[in-house]
Amino acid sequence: MQELECVVVETSSSIDSAVIWLHGLGSDGYDFQPIVKSLSLPESLGVRFIFPHAPIRPVTINGGMEMRAWYDILEMTIERKVDSKNIAESCAQVEAIINAQIEAGIPSKRIVLAGFSQGGVIAYKLGLTTQSKLAGIMALSTYLVESDALTDAAENVNGSTSILIHHGSEDPVVPFQLGMNAREVLLNKSYLVEFESYEMPHSVCPEQVVDISKWLQKVLLKSF
């Protein structure tokens, strides 16, 4: 299995938690690196931010052009026909990062898994199938795949893990309805969901960054 290269930013000289943040299609790990400073997290939290680079692969909906992608998208229908094998491979690669942090001394309950767009798909899929109990799952402007296979919260190690869903009401890339659909599926299976929408396209806005900071502080302080 190919080991993913990562951009790493630490907020303190004493690290006791980690946020693994996955970028969107065609971007890379540097995309969200600047957000660390904007989050203004207290140094006492001691967070290691890890921004992996997705593998480079051809993407069908972009004419087979090779780019960084967590998986191939075969059709841009509302159902989002995707390559499930690619998703499984990416989940395994990101789980290796989780395991490396655990081996480095950070308990899984001090690890947040986050993702934007395609990266959010992986954050959902891995966060809801891993056997590692996480501090939180953050899904930004994204959607849930293979929801039919999702277990009820009572049967899932992350059934009581906070799940933050953010979506732009004007998103032309991942329709707002897909974010709402994920929320509905998770609530119906009794997961702990916090949902917020913003008047924005397929992006991140300043108001949202403030809310993300508050949520990260809440879930990481709770997990001490």
C-alpha positions in Angstrom: 0.0 0.0 0.0 1.3 3.4 -1.0 2.1 5.7 2.0 0.6 9.1 1.6 2.8 12.2 1.8 1.4 14.8 4.2 1.8 18.4 5.1 2.1 18.7 8.9 1.4 21.8 11.1 1.7 21.7 14.9 0.1 24.4 17.1 2.3 23.7 20.1 5.6 22.1 21.2 3.6 19.7 23.3 1.3 17.6 21.0 -1.5 15.5 22.4 -4.2 15.5 19.7 -4.4 15.3 15.9 -6.7 16.5 13.1 -6.4 14.6 9.8 -7.9 16.8 7.1 -8.5 15.6 3.6 -8.7 17.9 0.6 -11.1 17.9 -2.3 -10.7 16.7 -5.9 -7.8 18.2 -7.8 -6.3 20.0 -4.8 -3.6 18.8 -2.4 -2.6 18.8 1.2 -1.6 22.5 1.1 -5.1 23.6 0.3 -6.3 23.8 3.9 -2.9 24.4 5.6 -3.6 28.2 6.0 -6.8 27.5 7.9 -4.7 26.4 11.0 -3.7 30.0 11.8 -7.3 31.2 11.2 -8.7 28.7 13.7 -6.9 30.5 16.5 -6.9 27.4 18.7 -5.4 27.7 22.2 -1.9 26.5 22.4 -2.9 24.3 25.4 -4.8 22.0 23.0 -1.5 20.9 21.4 -2.9 19.9 18.0 -1.0 18.3 15.1 -2.8 19.0 11.8 -2.1 16.5 9.1 -3.0 17.3 5.5 -2.4 14.2 3.3 -2.0 14.5 -0.5 -4.4 12.2 -2.3 -2.9 9.8 -4.9 -2.8 11.0 -8.6 -5.2 9.1 -10.7 -7.3 9.6 -13.9 -10.8 11.0 -13.2 -13.5 10.0 -15.7 -15.7 13.1 -15.3 -12.7 15.2 -16.2 -12.0 13.4 -19.4 -9.6 10.9 -17.8 -7.2 13.7 -16.8 -4.8 12.7 -14.1 -5.1 14.7 -10.8 -5.0 14.2 -7.1 -8.2 12.4 -6.2 -9.3 10.1 -3.4 -11.4 8.1 -5.9 -12.6 8.2 -9.5 -16.0 9.8 -10.2 -17.7 8.0 -13.1 -20.8 10.1 -13.5 -21.9 13.5 -12.1 -25.4 12.4 -11.4 -27.1 13.3 -8.1 -26.4 9.7 -7.0 -22.6 10.3 -7.7 -21.5 7.0 -9.4 -18.0 6.5 -7.9 -15.3 3.9 -7.8 -15.8 2.0 -4.5 -12.5 0.2 -4.9 -10.7 3.5 -4.9 -12.6 4.6 -1.8 -11.6 1.5 0.0 -8.0 2.0 -0.9 -8.0 5.6 0.2 -9.7 4.7 3.5 -6.9 2.1 4.1 -4.2 4.8 3.4 -5.8 7.3 5.7 -6.3 4.7 8.4 -2.6 4.0 8.3 -2.1 7.7 9.2 -4.5 7.3 12.2 -2.6 4.2 13.3 0.8 6.0 13.0 -0.6 8.8 15.3 -1.7 6.2 17.8 1.7 4.5 17.7 3.2 8.0 18.3 1.3 8.3 21.5 -1.9 10.1 20.6 -5.0 8.1 21.6 -7.6 7.6 18.9 -10.1 9.4 21.0 -7.9 12.5 20.6 -8.0 12.3 16.8 -10.4 14.1 14.5 -11.0 13.0 11.0 -12.1 15.8 8.6 -12.6 16.2 4.9 -13.9 18.7 2.3 -15.9 17.5 -0.7 -14.2 14.2 -1.9 -12.1 14.2 1.2 -15.3 14.4 3.2 -16.6 11.2 1.5 -13.5 9.4 2.8 -13.9 11.0 6.3 -17.4 9.7 6.4 -16.6 6.3 5.1 -13.6 5.6 7.3 -14.9 7.4 10.4 -18.0 5.2 10.3 -16.3 1.9 9.6 -13.0 2.1 11.5 -12.6 0.3 14.8 -10.7 3.3 16.3 -12.9 5.5 18.6 -12.4 9.0 17.3 -12.9 12.4 18.9 -15.0 13.7 16.0 -15.8 13.5 12.3 -16.0 16.7 10.2 -17.8 16.6 6.8 -17.6 19.8 4.8 -19.5 20.3 1.5 -19.7 16.6 0.9 -21.9 13.5 0.7 -22.4 10.0 2.1 -21.7 7.0 -0.1 -22.8 3.4 0.4 -25.2 4.5 3.1 -27.2 1.2 2.8 -24.2 -0.5 4.5 -24.1 1.9 7.5 -24.7 0.3 10.8 -26.9 1.8 13.5 -25.1 4.0 16.0 -25.6 1.5 18.8 -23.6 -1.0 16.8 -20.8 1.4 15.8 -17.7 2.2 17.8 -18.2 5.8 16.7 -21.9 5.8 17.4 -21.5 8.4 20.1 -18.8 10.4 18.2 -19.7 14.0 17.3 -20.3 14.4 13.5 -20.1 18.0 12.2 -21.7 18.6 8.8 -21.3 22.0 7.0 -22.7 22.8 3.6 -23.1 25.8 1.4 -26.7 26.5 0.4 -25.5 27.8 -3.0 -23.1 24.9 -3.7 -23.1 24.1 -7.5 -20.7 21.2 -7.2 -22.1 19.1 -4.4 -25.8 20.0 -4.2 -27.0 21.2 -0.8 -29.5 18.3 -0.9 -26.7 15.8 -0.6 -25.6 17.3 2.6 -29.1 17.2 3.9 -29.5 13.6 2.8 -26.4 12.6 4.8 -27.8 14.4 7.8 -31.1 12.5 7.5 -29.5 9.1 7.1 -27.2 9.6 10.1 -30.0 11.0 12.4 -32.3 8.1 11.4 -29.5 5.7 12.6 -29.2 7.7 15.9 -25.7 9.3 15.2 -24.8 12.6 17.0 -25.0 15.1 14.2 -24.5 18.9 14.2 -25.5 20.5 11.0 -25.0 24.0 9.8 -25.5 25.7 6.4 -23.9 28.9 5.1 -24.8 31.2 2.2 -21.8 30.2 0.1 -20.8 28.1 -3.0 -18.5 25.1 -2.9 -16.0 26.7 -0.5 -15.3 27.7 3.1 -16.4 31.0 4.6 -15.0 33.1 7.6 -18.1 32.5 9.7 -17.7 28.8 9.2 -14.1 28.8 10.3 -15.1 30.3 13.6 -17.7 27.5 14.0 -15.2 24.9 13.2 -12.8 26.3 15.8 -15.5 26.1 18.4 -16.4 22.6 17.5 -12.8 21.4 17.5 -12.2 22.9 20.9 -15.3 21.2 22.2 -14.6 17.7 21.0 -10.9 17.8 21.9 -11.5 19.2 25.4 -14.2 16.6 25.9 -11.9 13.8 25.0 -9.2 14.7 27.7 
